[in-house]
Amino acid sequence: MADNDTAPLSDEERAELEALRAEKAAREQAERARRERAELEALRAERAASEEGAAEPAPARAAEPSRAAAERPVVDPDNPTFGQRMVMTPEGTDEDGIPGMPPAQKLVIGLCLLLAVGGGIWVVLSNAGVV
């Protein structure tokens, strides 16, 4: 099976790959056009509302959360969640400039060492006939 992974693509596979790439490009272009139409509608509604002096209409308000969600950063640097604190590298570095280990990595290493020691004790005791 390893030979199959490293072998060059056949003409049939290459044609299938090109077809899939074209399909993906068409989907992306359709999604881009849909977003542009939604933005155009929101801008038209905003302009109409500003000309009328009325409050912001519902379609423009509906478009804002999706835009805000896309621009919002995944990690809030001022207020990380518990999971983010566990997997993110601490800010400080040691004297060599090497960043510290995240707490989750320390926990995993500690558990692996504990299991290795426990497994070693089990092997020694089972070979001695105690267990």
C-alpha positions in Angstrom: 0.0 0.0 0.0 2.9 2.3 0.6 3.9 1.9 -3.1 0.4 3.2 -4.1 0.9 6.4 -2.0 4.2 7.2 -3.6 3.3 6.3 -7.2 2.4 9.1 -9.6 -1.2 9.7 -10.4 -2.7 7.8 -13.4 -4.4 9.8 -16.2 -7.8 8.8 -14.8 -6.9 9.9 -11.2 -5.4 13.2 -12.6 -8.6 13.9 -14.5 -10.7 13.2 -11.4 -8.5 15.5 -9.3 -8.9 18.3 -11.9 -12.7 17.8 -11.9 -12.8 18.0 -8.1 -10.6 21.1 -8.1 -12.9 22.8 -10.7 -15.9 21.8 -8.6 -14.3 23.3 -5.5 -13.4 26.5 -7.3 -17.0 26.8 -8.5 -18.4 26.3 -5.0 -16.0 28.9 -3.6 -16.9 31.4 -6.4 -20.7 30.8 -5.7 -20.1 31.4 -2.0 -18.1 34.5 -2.7 -20.9 35.8 -5.0 -23.5 35.0 -2.3 -21.6 37.0 0.3 -21.2 39.9 -2.1 -24.9 39.9 -2.8 -25.7 39.8 0.9 -23.3 42.7 1.5 -24.8 44.7 -1.4 -28.3 44.1 0.0 -27.2 45.2 3.5 -25.6 48.4 2.1 -28.6 49.2 0.0 -30.9 48.8 3.0 -28.5 50.9 5.1 -28.5 53.6 2.5 -32.3 53.5 2.2 -32.6 53.7 6.0 -30.2 56.7 6.2 -32.1 58.5 3.4 -35.4 57.9 5.2 -34.0 58.8 8.6 -35.5 55.6 10.0 -33.9 53.1 12.3 -31.7 50.3 10.9 -33.8 47.7 9.1 -33.7 44.0 10.1 -31.8 42.6 7.1 -28.8 44.9 7.8 -28.9 43.8 11.5 -29.0 40.1 10.4 -25.9 40.6 8.3 -23.8 42.2 11.1 -23.4 39.2 13.4 -22.0 36.9 10.7 -19.5 39.6 9.8 -18.6 40.3 13.4 -18.2 36.6 14.2 -15.9 36.2 11.2 -13.7 39.1 12.4 -13.7 38.2 16.1 -10.4 36.6 17.2 -10.5 33.0 18.3 -8.3 33.7 21.4 -9.1 36.7 23.5 -5.7 37.7 24.8 -7.2 39.5 27.8 -9.6 36.8 28.9 -8.6 33.3 27.9 -10.8 30.3 28.8 -9.7 27.4 31.0 -8.9 25.3 27.9 -7.0 28.0 26.3 -4.9 28.6 29.4 -4.2 24.9 29.6 -2.9 24.5 26.0 -1.2 27.9 25.5 2.4 28.5 26.2 3.0 30.7 29.1 4.3 34.2 28.3 7.6 33.9 30.2 10.8 32.3 28.9 13.8 31.0 30.7 17.4 32.4 30.4 18.0 30.5 27.1 14.9 32.1 25.5 13.0 28.8 25.4 9.3 29.2 26.2 7.8 27.3 29.0 5.6 24.2 28.6 1.9 24.5 28.6 0.2 23.0 31.7 -1.6 20.4 29.7 1.7 19.1 28.2 3.1 18.8 31.8 0.1 16.8 32.9 0.4 14.4 29.9 4.1 13.9 30.5 3.5 13.3 34.2 0.8 10.8 33.6 3.0 8.9 31.1 5.8 8.8 33.6 3.4 7.5 36.3 2.1 4.8 34.0 5.6 3.8 32.9 6.7 3.5 36.6 3.5 1.5 37.4 4.0 -0.8 34.4 7.6 -1.4 35.5 6.5 -2.2 39.0 3.9 -4.6 37.7 6.4 -6.4 35.5 8.9 -6.8 38.3 6.2 -8.0 40.8 4.6 -10.4 38.2 8.1 -11.9 37.4 8.8 -12.3 41.1 5.5 -14.2 41.5 4.0 -11.7 43.9 1.2 -10.6 41.6 
